[in-house]
């Protein structure tokens, strides 16, 4: 693959939410869905995304937009990396099939549109408290939390850098 073809393939994995129906029609099922800020990619993220992909044939990663991420209360200067940069980094991973984004506080609307076979979150989430779980299970999908990779967090990494 030529250098320019490799770059095109990378950017082809990034999908505007409005174009998802057409793009998802070509992805093999079962489709796994996860979401997050993924501000500074670290080992915990990579292991988590690899495990998520292993649960199905395709992995859709939905990123919080910058505005959505700021509303999460992680600090006024977060995210450190803008959404376009985070999307490219996420698209470069072999585990991801497609990368999109959402501007709401939660990906509930996107999940309702996408109807993934499997919804995955990190082990620090209680799946039964998430509205997304109810939506996915209502149409026969599964929602599960993967074990949290302890010792890795973007917030902790940012604090360490600032010391």
N, C-alpha and C positions, 0 to 999 in steps of 0.2 A: 504494500500500500504506500503510495507516495505521501510525502509530508502534507501536502494540501488536502489529500483525501482523508488522512487521519484527522486533521483539524475539522473537516466537514462532518465526519462521522461523530466526533465529539459533540459538536454543536447540534447535530441532528437528534441527540438524546434529550435536548432541552425543548420542552413543549409548553406553549401558552395554554392555560387552562381551557380556553375556548376551543382549542383544536384537539382536546383529549379524546372525544368520542371517535374521531377518525383514526387517530394514532393507536388507541387501545384496541381497535378492531383487528390490528395486525400483530398484537402481542400474544404469545402463547399463554394459555391458562394452565394452572391456576395463577391468578394475579395476586401478588402480595403488595400491600400498601403500608407505608410508614410515613411519618412526617416529623419535622423538627426544624430547629434553627441551623444546626450544624455549622456554627460560626467558625470555630477553629477546629478543623478535623484532627482527631487524635485516635489512638489505638482502640479505645473503647467504641468509638463510632464505627471504625472499620470492622471490628469483630462483630458488632451488632448487625451491621448491614449485610455482612457475609452470611450470618446465621439467618437473617430474614429472607435473603434470596434463596437459601437452601430449602425453604419451606414451600416454594412454588417454582413455576417456570419463568416468571417475570417479576421484577421489583420496580414499583413506582414510588419514587421519593418526592414528597410534597414539602417544599420549603416555606417557612414563614417569610413573608416579605419583610423588608426592613421595618415598616410601620407596625406590622403584626408582632414582630420580635420585640420592638421597643415596649409594646403594651404588656409584655410578659413580666416586666419589672426587674430585669437583670442588670439594669443600670443605664444611665443616660447616654453612655458612649457605646452601647451595644446595639446591634451587632458590630463587631470590629470590621468584618468583611461585608461589603455590600451584597445584596441579593444576587446580582449578576455574577459576581465572582464566586459566591458560594454555589451557584448553579453549575458553573463550569467545573469546579473542583468535584462536585458530586457526580457530574456526568462522566468524569474521567475514570471513575471507579468501575472495575469490571463487574461488580455486583449489581450495579444499577442498570435498569433497562430504559427507564425514562425518568426525567426530572421535570417537575412543574412547581407551581407556587400557589399560595392562597394568602389573601389579605385580611381575612377575618381572624378573630381571636382563636378559633378552633377550625379544624378541617372538616367539620360536620357537613357543610354544604357540598364540598368537593367529594367526600366519601359517598354521599347520597347520589351524586352524579355518576361517579366511577363504578360503584358497586363492586369493590374488590372481593375476591374469594376469602382472603385472609387479611385482617388488620393486625398489625404488630406494633407494639410500643415497648419501651425499655422497662426493665423490672422495677424501676422506681415509680411506676404507675400502678394504681389499683384499677384494673380494667372494668370492674363492676360499677365504678363511679363515673365512667366516661359515657356521655350520651352517644358517642360514636359506636360503642360496643352494642348498644341496643339496636341501632340502625342496621349494623352488619348482621347481627344474629337474627333480626326480624326477617331478612330475606334468605336465611340459610347459610350465611357466611360464618367464619370463625374469627374470634378476637382473642389474642393472647399476648402476654408479656414475656419477653425474653429475659434471661438472667442479666442483671445489671453487672457490668464490668467495673468492679470497685477500683477506686484509685485514679479514675480518669474522669475529668470534667473540665469543660471549657472555662467555667467560672473559676475553678481552682487554678487552672493554668494561667489565666489572666492575673489572678492575685499573686501568683508566684513570680511572674514577669515583672510586676510592679514593685516588688520588694527591693 
